[in-house]
Amino acid sequence: MSAALAGRAARVTPGSARDPLDRLRTRERIESIARLRAAARALGDVDVSGWDDDTLTDHLDDLSRVLCALDAELARVADAVRARGFRIAEEPKAA
């Protein structure tokens, strides 16, 4: 092997081809958490207590569908965390 090839071979490390993919996955995970935080902030801005009964009645079907969809997605993510043996930090510990 020539000295030039040996020098290049010494710089190649196992897994270096995966580094860009690992960085992409890390960025996707960070962005996922950011989207969850944004969703929580958006929900915090919703206050139906100020809606009159007619408005609430008019939007109840849509509101119900959205709330059920949110509940299902939150449960799915939380269940996936628990299935890995982790506990959601703010949940009370099981008795």
C-alpha positions as CSV (number, residue, x, y, z in Angstrom):
1,M,0.0,0.0,0.0
2,S,1.3,3.4,-0.9
3,A,1.9,6.1,1.8
4,A,-0.9,8.2,0.3
5,L,-3.4,5.3,0.6
6,A,-2.2,4.4,4.1
7,G,-2.7,8.0,5.2
8,R,-6.3,8.1,3.8
9,A,-7.1,4.7,5.3
10,A,-6.0,5.8,8.7
11,R,-8.4,8.7,8.6
12,V,-11.5,6.5,7.8
13,T,-13.1,5.4,11.0
14,P,-15.8,2.7,11.4
15,G,-19.2,4.2,11.3
16,S,-18.1,7.5,9.7
17,A,-20.5,6.8,6.8
18,R,-23.3,6.8,9.4
19,D,-22.5,10.1,11.0
20,P,-24.6,12.2,8.5
21,L,-27.5,9.8,9.0
22,D,-27.1,10.0,12.8
23,R,-27.1,13.8,12.7
24,L,-30.2,13.7,10.5
25,R,-32.0,11.4,13.0
26,T,-30.9,13.6,15.9
27,R,-32.2,16.7,14.2
28,E,-35.5,14.9,13.4
29,R,-35.9,13.9,17.0
30,I,-35.2,17.4,18.2
31,E,-37.7,18.8,15.7
32,S,-40.3,16.2,16.9
33,I,-39.9,17.4,20.5
34,A,-40.2,21.0,19.3
35,R,-43.4,20.2,17.4
36,L,-44.8,18.5,20.6
37,R,-43.9,21.7,22.6
38,A,-45.6,23.9,19.9
39,A,-48.8,21.7,20.1
40,A,-48.8,22.0,23.9
41,R,-48.5,25.8,23.6
42,A,-51.3,25.9,21.0
43,L,-53.5,23.9,23.3
44,G,-52.7,26.2,26.2
45,D,-54.1,29.1,24.1
46,V,-57.5,27.3,23.7
47,D,-60.1,28.5,26.2
48,V,-63.6,27.4,25.6
49,S,-64.8,28.7,28.9
50,G,-65.5,32.0,27.1
51,W,-67.6,30.5,24.4
52,D,-71.3,30.9,24.6
53,D,-73.5,27.8,24.6
54,D,-74.6,28.3,21.0
55,T,-71.0,28.6,19.7
56,L,-70.0,25.5,21.7
57,T,-73.0,23.6,20.4
58,D,-72.2,24.7,16.8
59,H,-68.6,23.5,17.0
60,L,-69.1,20.5,19.4
61,D,-68.8,17.8,16.7
62,D,-65.5,19.2,15.3
63,L,-64.1,19.9,18.8
64,S,-65.0,16.4,19.9
65,R,-63.3,14.8,16.9
66,V,-60.1,16.9,17.4
67,L,-60.0,16.2,21.1
68,C,-60.4,12.5,20.5
69,A,-57.7,12.5,17.9
70,L,-55.3,14.4,20.2
71,D,-56.1,12.0,23.0
72,A,-55.3,9.0,20.8
73,E,-52.0,10.5,19.6
74,L,-50.9,11.4,23.0
75,A,-51.7,8.0,24.3
76,R,-49.9,6.4,21.4
77,V,-46.7,8.4,22.1
78,A,-46.9,7.8,25.9
79,D,-47.6,4.1,25.4
80,A,-44.5,3.8,23.2
81,V,-42.4,5.4,25.9
82,R,-43.8,3.1,28.6
83,A,-43.4,0.0,26.3
84,R,-39.7,0.7,26.3
85,G,-39.7,0.5,30.2
86,F,-39.6,4.3,30.8
87,R,-42.0,6.3,33.0
88,I,-43.4,9.6,31.9
89,A,-41.6,11.9,34.4
90,E,-44.7,13.9,35.6
91,E,-46.8,10.8,36.1
92,P,-47.3,9.5,39.6
93,K,-45.4,6.3,40.4
94,A,-47.4,3.1,40.4
95,A,-48.4,1.9,43.8
